[in-house]
Amino acid sequence: MNRTLSLSLLLTTVLLGSACARASEEAVSSPAAATETASAVAVAVAAGPTIDPELPLAIVHKTASCGCCGVWADHLKAAGFPVEIRDTDDMHPVKQRLGVPAGKASCHTAEIDGYVVEGHIPASDIKRLLTERPTVRGLVLPGMPAGSPGMEMPDGYVQPYTVELVRTDGSTEPFAQHGQGG
């Protein structure tokens, strides 16, 4: 019992420490604002995101060193998706197996309920795909557009970008537009 309690306390300390370190990087220079931000992060870490039992598991394939991939996975968790991270040294076989079209790659690839989800795609687009259930491979967002989930800008800027639907033959067509002017 004492060992379990000790491990739980250690894990909580590590999680809160990393969350607070992240919060302190983003905090305003005022001590009151920094304390408020750190407290909010600590509460969020303690509470954790609420998993929506209606949403399927998102298996996210990424390299271990990709920070924005982890932020995108957090975006999915915040939207209610259960998320499993699978770090890999070579993303090419994953993308090839799941049918990501040439020239449409990004830094991470997810498998969600039989669909491939490539790149920094908003959770709202994934939920729409799951509701409409078209007979397609999935969604792609090539590159890493500024302001997309996981690539947020401090000033809130969102570069115009298009999430594309990947048909079973590998061709693509627009699915959703995002960003200023999009």
N, C-alpha and C positions, 0 to 999 in steps of 0.2 A: 504494500500500500504506500509506504513512504517513498519507494523508488518511483512509482507511477506519479505521485504528487510532485516529486522533485523534477522528473522529466517534463511534466506539464508546465511547471513554473519556468523551467529553463526555456522551453519552446515559446511560451508567452513572452518572456523577456526578449528573446531573439526577434520575434515578430514585431513586437512593439518598438524595439530598438531600430530595426530597419525602417519601419513606418515613420518613426520620428525623425530619422536621418533624412528621409525623403521629404518630410514635411518641412524640416528646417531649411532645406535647399530652396523650397518654394515660398517660404514664409516672408512676409513683409518685414522690414527692418525693425518695426516696433515690437518690443518685448511682449506687449499684451496680445498683439495679433499673432505672434509666434506661438505663445502659450495656447491661445484659442485654437489655432490650426493643429498643433500637436495633440491637443485634447480631442478634437474632432476625429483625427486620424486614429488615435488610440481607441476611441469608441467604435469607429467603423471596423477596425481590425478585430476587436473583441466580438462585435456582433456578426461580422462577415456578411457577404451578400446572401440574399434570400434566393434559394433555388426554386424555380418554377417546375413543379412535377410534370407539367404538360410539355416542357421543352426537352428535346433529345440531348444526349451527350455530345459535346463538341470535343473531338480528338484533335489537338493542335500539334502539328509537327513543326519543329523549329530547331535552329542551332542553339546550343547552350549559351552562347555569348550574345544573342540577339535581345537587347533590352526592349525595343519597340514591340517585338512579338509578345513579350510578357505583358506589356501595357495593353495590347489588343485583347489578349486572353482575359485580362481584368475587366475590360469593356464588356466582353461576353458574360462574365460572371455577374457584373452589375446589372445586366439585362435579364438575369435569371437562368442563364444556361449553366448546366453542370459542365465543367471543363476538365479534361485530362491532358496534361502536357507530355509530349514525347520528344525529348531532345535527341537529335541525330547529327552526325558529322557530315552527312551527304544528303542534301535535300533532293537531288536530281532523281534518284529512283522513286521517291515518294511522289513527286510531281508527275513523273512518267506513268506510274501505276494508276494514278487517279485521273489521268487524261487532261492535265493542264496544257492548253495549246501553246505552241512555240511563240515566244514573244509576249506572253501574257503573264509571266511569272512575277512574284513578289518575294518577300523574305520568309513567309510562313505559309503553310497549307493546312487546312482543317478538313476533317471528315465529319459531316453532320447529317445524320439520318439518310445515308446513301448518296448525299451530294458532296461534291468538292467545293470548298470555299477558299479561294486563293487571295490572300492579301488583306489589306486594312478595310474590309467591308463593314459598314455599319450593321449592328445587330438588328435594326429595324428592317433592313433589306433581307437579312437571313430569315427573319420571322415571316416576312411577306412570301418568300420562296416556299417556306414550309407550309404556309396556309394555302397557297395556290397550287402547290405540288405539280408543276409541269414535268413532262418527261424530257429531262435535260441532264447534262452532267453536273451543272452547278453554276456558281458565280465566280467571276474573276475581277480583280482590280489590279491591273498591272502597276508596277513601280510602288512608290511610297508617297502618295500625294500629301502635301502639307495640309494639316488640319483634319485629315481623316482619322478615325479612331486609332489611337496608338501613336499618331503623328501630330497631336495637337500643338498649336502655336500659342505662345504666351499672350499674344494680342488678340486671339480668337479668330484669326484669319483662316479661311478654308479655301484652298485652291480649287477651282472648278474641276470636277472629275466625274467620270461615268463608270458605274458598276455595270459589267456586262454579263449577260446570260450565255452560258456555253451549251450549245445544242449537242445532241448525241454524235453528230458528224464532226464536231470540233469547231464549227463556225461559231461566231459570236454576234450578238446584237445588243443594243442598249437595254438596260433593265431599270436603272435609276440614275438620276442626275443629282449632284450635290455641289455645294460651294457657291460663293458669290458669282452671280451671272449664270449659275447652273440650274 
